């Protein structure tokens, strides 16, 4: 059974930084694309970033490009999202997800974590 457990969310001031972690178990981690998504109140879940199994192919949403960085360590079954220069509009629940194909669509990701809240104050 695949389990994804996020941590690292919390409250940050605008311009600040947070680092989210996602620990995975129950899957051959290196064989999966890992993604981060977020969902703000009243809005649809949106793609934030994804990283290929080898870590060599990375894609970001335009809204976070240059501010967020995704990385992974296949030996630790962990993926991270480093979030810098945070803005109030980054406030959302952030989800870690796993997929066995290259996509940015939420429906392509079959396994999801429970989410971690990120709140950015102005």
Secondary structure, DSSP 8 states (H G I E B T S, - for coil): --EEEEE--EEEETT--EEEEEEEESS-GGGSEEEEEEE-TTS--EEEEEE-TTS--EEE-TTTTTTEEEEEETTTTEEEEEE-S--GGG-EEEEEEEESS----GGG--EE---EEEEEE-
